[in-house]
Amino acid sequence: MKKNVLKITAVLGLTTVLLNSCGPKENTPLVYFPDMYFPVAYDPLMKAQDAYSDHENEIPAFVKNSFATGLTPVEGSVPQNKDGIFEESLLPKNVDEYNAGYDASKGITASPLNPANAAKDIERGKMLFDKTCAACHGVGGDGQGPIVQTGAFSGVPNYADREITVGSVHYVLTNGRNAMGSYAGQLNAGDRWRVAMYVMSAFKKAAAAPAVAAATTEAKPETTTETKK
């Protein structure tokens, strides 16, 4: 008798559970992480509302922005092209175009960046050069970076021995040259100009000084001769 009572009780209990699990959902359980259950995709500038309630979204960033979802970038974010310089569409398609572009780049003696910011641009250029280029070119621009010194790579030129301009340095950074590949993927357009500016400022200024001194020395005898006459 007791066994029958237990069996009947078990069947009734299981039936009750099954009926309740398939019944209406008026009393749904509390959801602790509703965003995981009710995901929502916002369109830019739409009014942000909770997807799982009737009240307006109270996230402070949305409230500050009149509930719009198009928020300003997080402080410290790096813009893709804040300098507004676009050059990648002009990349050479073959060797002839490359050589023609390289020759033309030697005639560029000033970057398109704002001259008023030259000091800051060169400072950033140095930081980028030390992180990106010095491994091969060396911090002194002599082509004796740590990779070269290990013997793993050779043939890196000394900037002081090269006839370069800020335009040609930028061109090589963008398109590569000989064993050096393009760094357009590592440095944006503006930063490539900054590195080129730093190279000219740090490694070619000293090389140009003797030529100026020589020209001054050659001019003095002429002045002396004219004076004697």
Secondary structure, DSSP 8 states (H G I E B T S, - for coil): -HHHHHHHHHHHHHHHHHHHHTS--TT----S-HHHHS-----TT-B-B-TTSSSB---HHHHHTTTBS-----TT---S-TT----GGG--SSHHHHHHHHHHHTT--S-SS-GGGHHHHHHHHHHHHHHHTHHHH-TTSSS--HHHHTTS------GGGS---HHHHHHHHHH-BTTB---TTTS-HHHHHHHHHHHIIIIIHHHHHHHHHHHHHHHHHHHHHHHH-
